[in-house]
Amino acid sequence: MRASQVPNACSLLSLAMLFLPVTGTSKQNIPRLKLSYKDLQLSNSCIPFLGSTEGLDFRTLLLDEERGRLLVGAKDHIFLLNLVDLNKNVKKIYWPAAKEKLELCKLAGKDAHTECANFIRVLQPYNRTHVYVCGTGAFHPLCGYIELGTHKEETMFRLDTQNLESGRLKCPFDPQQPFASVMADEYLYAGTASDFLGKDTALTRSLGPSHDHHYIRTDISEHYWLTGKIPNICCCHLHCPCFSEVNSPFLK
């Protein structure tokens, strides 16, 4: 989705509706409700987000309804918005890809504007004070933690740049690749490509408590793990994930 297609927060709402969970057969894999940008404008029920005029590529949403805020992941940026007034006390983190990674990305033949940047693809609540975030990093994905503070009144919104880690198997290399993730009990479950070329796809479990902080992933080179659709991932009993839309002899 290009920035020109998402001119303001009304379209962010449209984007959120497209990701409503669906179950059942492929015939049902359509949004239950779909409103165009024009429909939302005519409804007079949305407030434009002025920051959208910066020409960013909005991709990821995380709603914190309890504290009345919305986190938005975009190209090289993460926004913290107030649900009552999207343009009041807007906070923004600028997180571009490293210059050397940008150059390597362009040397590999990727587009400097639509691929060689840090597109934020993961925003997941880690605990009461931190959010886990990952970006494509110009085809060198990175992950880290955003500190939010403990109360609604606090204004902290800071990326811990001293403790960044590899985003491989947590975040796609390519900003256009199908991808899904969910955080449950400190574990990050993800379905993504695990290599630069996007030929090896995997379902993974990472992070977790300190006593169980290691990767679990599906077998290498099984190309049918992801079928070109974004998997619907739900939290099951204990730490066991359920993955739908996946053709797997081990999950039947």
C-alpha positions as CSV (number, residue, x, y, z in Angstrom):
1,M,0.0,0.0,0.0
2,R,1.5,3.3,-1.1
3,A,1.4,6.5,0.9
4,S,-0.8,8.2,-1.8
5,Q,-3.4,5.6,-1.0
6,V,-3.5,6.4,2.7
7,P,-3.8,10.1,2.9
8,N,-5.0,10.2,6.5
9,A,-6.3,8.3,9.5
10,C,-9.6,7.6,7.8
11,S,-7.8,5.3,5.5
12,L,-5.9,3.8,8.5
13,L,-9.4,2.8,9.7
14,S,-10.1,1.2,6.3
15,L,-6.8,-0.7,6.5
16,A,-7.7,-2.0,10.0
17,M,-11.0,-3.3,8.7
18,L,-9.3,-5.3,6.0
19,F,-7.4,-7.3,8.7
20,L,-10.6,-8.4,10.6
21,P,-10.1,-12.1,11.3
22,V,-11.9,-14.5,9.1
23,T,-12.3,-18.3,9.3
24,G,-13.6,-21.1,7.1
25,T,-13.2,-21.6,3.4
26,S,-11.4,-19.4,1.0
27,K,-14.7,-18.0,-0.2
28,Q,-15.1,-16.3,3.2
29,N,-11.7,-14.7,3.1
30,I,-13.1,-11.2,2.4
31,P,-13.7,-8.3,4.8
32,R,-17.0,-8.4,6.7
33,L,-17.1,-4.6,6.2
34,K,-15.2,-2.5,3.8
35,L,-15.4,1.3,3.6
36,S,-13.6,3.4,1.1
37,Y,-11.8,6.6,1.9
38,K,-14.5,8.5,0.2
39,D,-17.2,6.7,2.2
40,L,-15.4,7.7,5.5
41,Q,-15.1,11.3,4.4
42,L,-18.8,11.5,3.6
43,S,-19.7,10.0,7.0
44,N,-18.2,13.0,8.9
45,S,-17.2,10.5,11.5
46,C,-13.4,10.5,11.3
47,I,-10.6,13.0,12.0
48,P,-7.8,13.4,9.4
49,F,-4.3,12.7,10.7
50,L,-2.2,15.6,9.5
51,G,1.0,13.6,9.8
52,S,-0.2,11.5,6.8
53,T,0.8,14.3,4.5
54,E,4.4,13.4,5.0
55,G,4.1,10.7,2.3
56,L,4.8,7.7,4.5
57,D,3.8,4.2,3.8
58,F,1.5,3.1,6.7
59,R,1.5,-0.6,7.3
60,T,1.0,-1.6,10.9
61,L,-1.5,-0.7,13.6
62,L,-1.5,-1.5,17.4
63,L,-4.6,-0.3,19.3
64,D,-4.2,0.4,23.1
65,E,-7.8,1.1,23.9
66,E,-7.3,1.0,27.6
67,R,-5.0,4.0,27.5
68,G,-6.7,5.7,24.6
69,R,-3.8,5.5,22.1
70,L,-2.9,4.1,18.7
71,L,0.6,3.1,17.5
72,V,1.1,3.2,13.8
73,G,4.1,1.7,11.9
74,A,5.1,3.4,8.7
75,K,8.2,3.9,6.5
76,D,11.1,4.8,8.8
77,H,8.7,6.0,11.5
78,I,6.5,4.9,14.4
79,F,3.7,7.2,15.6
80,L,1.9,7.4,18.9
81,L,-1.5,8.9,18.5
82,N,-4.3,10.0,20.8
83,L,-7.6,8.3,20.0
84,V,-9.6,11.3,21.1
85,D,-7.7,13.7,18.8
86,L,-5.2,12.1,16.4
87,N,-3.4,15.4,16.0
88,K,-3.0,16.2,19.7
89,N,0.4,15.7,21.2
90,V,1.6,13.4,18.4
91,K,4.7,11.5,19.2
92,K,7.0,10.1,16.6
93,I,10.1,7.9,16.5
94,Y,12.4,8.2,13.4
95,W,14.0,4.8,12.8
96,P,15.6,4.6,9.3
97,A,17.7,1.7,8.0
98,A,21.5,2.0,8.4
99,K,23.2,3.8,5.5
100,E,25.4,0.8,4.7
101,K,22.3,-1.4,4.5
102,L,20.6,1.1,2.2
103,E,23.6,0.9,-0.1
104,L,23.6,-2.9,-0.1
105,C,19.9,-3.0,-0.8
106,K,20.3,-0.7,-3.8
107,L,23.3,-2.7,-5.1
108,A,21.1,-5.8,-4.9
109,G,18.7,-4.1,-7.5
110,K,16.0,-3.1,-5.1
111,D,14.0,0.1,-5.4
112,A,15.4,2.9,-3.3
113,H,12.0,4.4,-2.4
114,T,9.7,1.4,-2.1
115,E,12.0,-1.3,-0.8
116,C,15.2,0.1,0.5
117,A,13.9,1.6,3.8
118,N,12.9,0.5,7.2
119,F,9.2,-0.5,6.8
120,I,7.7,-1.2,10.3
121,R,5.9,-4.6,10.1
122,V,5.7,-5.7,13.7
123,L,4.1,-3.8,16.6
124,Q,3.2,-6.2,19.4
125,P,2.5,-5.5,23.1
126,Y,5.4,-7.1,25.1
127,N,4.3,-6.1,28.6
128,R,2.7,-3.2,30.4
129,T,5.5,-0.8,29.7
130,H,7.1,-2.0,26.4
131,V,6.1,-2.7,22.8
132,Y,8.1,-5.1,20.6
133,V,8.8,-3.5,17.2
134,C,10.4,-4.9,14.0
135,G,11.2,-3.3,10.7
136,T,12.5,-4.6,7.3
137,G,15.7,-2.5,7.6
138,A,16.3,-2.3,3.9
139,F,16.2,-6.1,3.6
140,H,18.2,-6.5,6.9
141,P,15.3,-6.8,9.4
142,L,15.9,-5.5,13.0
143,C,13.8,-5.6,16.1
144,G,13.8,-3.8,19.4
145,Y,11.7,-2.4,22.3
146,I,9.7,0.8,22.6
147,E,9.3,2.1,26.1
148,L,5.9,3.6,26.8
149,G,5.8,4.2,30.5
150,T,3.3,2.8,33.0
151,H,0.5,5.4,33.0
152,K,-1.7,7.2,30.5
153,E,-0.4,10.6,31.7
154,E,3.3,9.7,31.0
155,T,4.7,11.0,27.7
156,M,7.5,8.5,27.3
157,F,7.9,7.1,23.8
158,R,11.4,5.9,23.2
159,L,13.1,3.2,21.1
160,D,15.9,1.4,22.9
161,T,18.6,1.7,20.2
162,Q,21.2,0.0,22.5
163,N,19.5,-3.3,22.5
164,L,18.4,-3.9,18.9
165,E,18.5,-7.5,17.6
166,S,18.2,-9.4,14.3
167,G,14.6,-9.5,13.0
168,R,15.2,-12.6,10.9
169,L,12.4,-15.1,11.3
170,K,10.4,-12.4,13.1
171,C,9.9,-9.9,10.3
172,P,10.0,-10.2,6.5
173,F,13.0,-8.9,4.5
174,D,10.7,-7.6,1.7
175,P,8.0,-5.0,2.7
176,Q,5.6,-6.5,0.2
177,Q,5.8,-10.1,1.4
178,P,2.7,-11.7,3.1
179,F,3.3,-11.8,6.8
180,A,1.5,-12.2,10.1
181,S,2.6,-12.2,13.8
182,V,1.1,-12.2,17.3
183,M,2.5,-12.0,20.8
184,A,1.3,-14.3,23.6
185,D,2.8,-14.8,27.0
186,E,6.0,-13.1,25.9
187,Y,6.4,-15.4,22.9
188,L,6.3,-14.0,19.4
189,Y,4.7,-16.2,16.8
190,A,5.3,-15.3,13.2
191,G,4.8,-16.6,9.7
192,T,7.3,-15.1,7.3
193,A,10.1,-15.6,4.8
194,S,13.4,-16.5,6.4
195,D,15.8,-15.5,3.6
196,F,16.6,-12.4,1.4
197,L,15.1,-14.0,-1.7
198,G,11.9,-15.0,0.0
199,K,12.2,-18.6,-1.1
200,D,12.2,-20.2,2.3
201,T,9.1,-19.5,4.5
202,A,8.6,-20.6,8.1
203,L,6.3,-20.5,11.1
204,T,8.3,-19.6,14.1
205,R,8.2,-19.0,17.9
206,S,10.7,-16.7,19.4
207,L,11.4,-14.5,22.5
208,G,9.6,-15.9,25.6
209,P,10.7,-16.0,29.3
210,S,14.4,-16.0,30.0
211,H,14.4,-19.7,30.8
212,D,12.9,-20.5,27.4
213,H,14.4,-17.8,25.1
214,H,15.1,-19.7,21.9
215,Y,13.6,-20.2,18.4
216,I,11.3,-23.0,17.3
217,R,10.6,-23.1,13.6
218,T,9.1,-25.3,11.0
219,D,11.4,-27.4,8.7
220,I,13.6,-25.7,6.2
221,S,12.8,-25.7,2.5
222,E,9.1,-26.7,2.9
223,H,7.7,-24.2,0.5
224,Y,4.1,-25.1,1.2
225,W,4.2,-23.7,4.8
226,L,2.7,-20.4,3.6
227,T,0.4,-20.6,0.6
228,G,0.6,-16.9,-0.5
229,K,-2.1,-15.9,2.0
230,I,-1.5,-14.1,5.3
231,P,-2.1,-16.9,7.9
232,N,-4.7,-16.3,10.6
233,I,-2.9,-16.9,13.9
234,C,-4.7,-17.3,17.1
235,C,-3.6,-18.1,20.7
236,C,-4.5,-21.6,22.0
237,H,-4.0,-23.3,25.3
238,L,-0.6,-22.7,27.0
239,H,2.0,-21.7,24.5
240,C,0.7,-23.7,21.5
241,P,-0.2,-21.5,18.4
242,C,-2.9,-22.4,15.9
243,F,-2.2,-21.5,12.3
244,S,-5.0,-21.5,9.7
245,E,-4.5,-21.1,5.9
246,V,-1.4,-23.4,6.2
247,N,-0.9,-26.6,4.3
248,S,1.2,-28.7,6.6
249,P,1.3,-32.4,7.2
250,F,2.2,-31.8,10.8
251,L,-0.8,-29.5,11.6
252,K,-3.6,-31.7,10.1
